[in-house]
Amino acid sequence: MKKTSRLLSEVLLVALALAFLSPIYIMVVNSFKSRAELYENALALPSSISFEYYSKALEKMNFFTAFANSLYVTAISVVIVVILASMTAWMLARTDHKLSKIIFMVFVATMLIPFQTLMMPLMQVMDWIRTNLHIPMLNTREGLIYMNVGFHASMAVFLYHGFIKSIPVALEEAATLDGCSKFGLFWRIVFPMLKTITVTIAILDVMAMWNDYLLPSLTLSDKALRTIPLSTFYFFGEFTIVWNLAMAGLTLTIIPVVIFYVFAQKYIIKGIAAGAVK
Amino acid sequence: MNKTKDRAWFALFTVPLIFIFTTVVIIPFIIGIYYSFVKWDGIPANPKVFVGFDNYVQIFKDERFLASAWHTVKFTVLALLSVNVLGLVFSLLVTAKLRVSNAARTMFFMPNLIGGLILGYIWQFLFTDAMEFIGSKTGLGHIFFNWLLSPQFALYAMVVVFTWQMAGYTMIIYIAGIQGIPDEMMEAAKVDGANLWQRITKIIFPLLMPAFTICLFMTLSGAFKIYDVNLSLTKGGPNNATEMFAMNIFNEIFGYGHYGLGQAKAIVFFIIVAVLTLTQVAITKKREVQM
């Protein structure tokens, strides 16, 4: 008796989870259907599998270019955030003067500022740098990387700072006595100890940067530089009513996310929990 | 000597990030305050005319802005409730020690990884096409119709999409809270004859207070600042009925070219977000003392 009720609850839970993901099912099945078939029944499985719309969507979205752009921008931004924020946070946490405290407070306080408050003046500053210092901050992937680093700095410093405060200094002191330079001390002794929080920060930042639409839409105007959210935006604007093609395009954009989830699931879920509880 | 050396190391480690951070966040924030006091159309050749607090006065006469504020509040309250109720239910279900718990958890969390823009597009299809189809097949046309065409239901559509995105996220936080409750306590309650409902309301809920606080305010600030889903699902329509705060600011600046007025709105937006977040921190701190 108890066994059957247990089995029943298991079946119900799986059914609920599947129902929850039904939008994804609807998206995928309709990406294979002809127009007539789609309008006849949006929920049914396709009568035949054809990748016609996928190849068209790949081409119209410039998918591989967009994917490469997203990967390039996200990967480099995250690596720079991790390197610079861990170094900064370590110095701020391990020096006891007023300046460190003030700098840290400024980092924390700016976490309150929403992006919309900064977007317009930021564009003015970047435009000023471009015209007066001739550094191409706008309409380049590197400029976007620079701004990504700036926006994700405070959260990363905050999380690293909290984590570093919780590990004892003794080990670092011993290494200093052994004649290790600060640089060697940080990279050989301290950074390896920060592994868990680094994974958390990297995952939170990868998700935020990969999915970001607003900042890239303001900085990148060249078609060839578009990231995945940007090319989805233009693609969808052009083909809204051509639903099968649109659904094929959306399915394409989700494939990399699903692959990432399958491989990094354990870290993602742990990272989310750790990042939220701060 | 040693002190100079320490200072040099300090600078080497911190200056690169502080420099980037200053140019991207601090300087724009400060000149943003200045922009909120001028009248300017965004064209560099045109003059920025200082108008004092005019922009701020105008905001409170701007009916479309006030309407967007009201939509945001309505949306936020509804989203807060539905995200947290669903997240909590999911977390209770997947911590019930069933063999399929992990698989279910993975599936519930999945939508959270997809960006807001893409989520909005997926649901645009569901509301426009799949819903109409279900309505015509089941005869429940008064529930299953294209929600995006009705001013009232378009806002509910936003709540549905946001809930789909965020429920898994709050679930993860609630799970961490539930797993922190010692098994012996639950066993003891069972032995004492507490039924499932009593165990949930008398033991789990009170011990979940910290998780509640985190989730409530995470959803609060997420819902309040929503933009991507708004853009891709409804574009603020129909008839501006779902235009939220963030979108109103964007349109004012980049759509109408009212750079000064839009920036003043952006500053007001910042103040509201800051007050909400600081209240959160204060409440969380207070709870920590009690625990």
Interface residues (C-beta under 8 A of the other chain):
Chain A: R6 S9 E10 L13 V14 L16 A17 L18 F20 L21 P23 I24 I26 M27 N30 L38 Y39 N41 A42 L43 L84 A85 M87 T88 W90 M91 L92 T95 I103 V106 F107 T110 L112 I113 P114 F115 Q116 T117 L118 M119 M120 P121 L122 Q124 V125 D127 I129 Y146 M147 V149 G150 F151 A153 S154 V157 K182 F183 F186 M207 W210 N211 D212 Y213 L214 P229 T232 F233 F236 T240 W243 A246 M247 L250 T253 I254 V257 V258 F260 Y261 Q265 I268 I269 I272 A273 A276 V277
Chain B: D6 W9 F10 L12 F13 T14 P16 L17 I18 I20 F21 T23 V24 V25 I26 I27 P28 F29 I31 G32 Y35 P44 L93 V94 A96 L98 R99 V100 S101 A103 A104 R105 T106 M107 F108 F109 M110 P111 N112 L113 I114 G115 G116 L117 I118 Y121 I122 W123 Q124 F125 L126 D129 A130 F133 I134 W164 Y169 I172 I173 I175 A176 I214 M218 K225 Y227 D228 L231 S232 F245 A246 I249 F250 I253 F254 Y259 G262 Q263 A266 I267 F269 F270 V273 A274 T277 L278
